[in-house]
Amino acid sequence: MMKNPYFIILIPLVLCLIFLIVGWIASISATPKPDTSGGPQITPYRAETLNNAAEVYGPGYGIATSLPAGCTFHEANYYDGTLKRIDTIYSGSTRLTLTQQKGEQPFCVGGSAGKSVPVIINGGKGNFTQGEKTGNSLSWYDGNYSFCISGSVNQEEMTKIAESVRYSEENESMSLTQNKGEYLHSPPFPRSYRKP
């Protein structure tokens, strides 16, 4: 057997040290990494055509009917998180995002930090903000929903786009593209739909 009493004490101490080191390494690898993307990641519910969007989001869905030349509907995304909203993206000659949500406080995608000036949109109050780095934004409340347009167009063009926003039930005469799928909806925010 062992004749050295220090050896008998040393073995359990070494084993404890090994278990502590292994536990520490396991805790480091199990620690969740912080989200550096600027907010919670929510998978949107996507409509890939204007007709899909009008069908999915229902009769309260806002559609811009006057856009800059070469700019067309790209997609619409419904975010079902804490801040429920629809982002309609128009692209082509420029990229614009029209955000719609319930309530009086508009959420602007990208947010603009700059000088804000009051504007009138279809008789309602709004604000145009000239962005310093993130582009311009125009936000307003129409009595039902708050809207925000963000992108790189000027105040005159954004005001023209904002004044052209109509709810989907007002757009019966619009030529909408063909559906890609079937959706069920509860105006203006969907109850059931497909995920992308």
Salt bridges, closest charged atoms under 4 A:
GLU48 OE1 - LYS180 NZ 3.41
GLU48 OE1 - ARG194 NH2 3.89
GLU75 OE1 - ARG46 NE 3.24
ASP80 OD1 - LYS84 NZ 3.18
ASP87 OD2 - ARG85 NH2 3.04
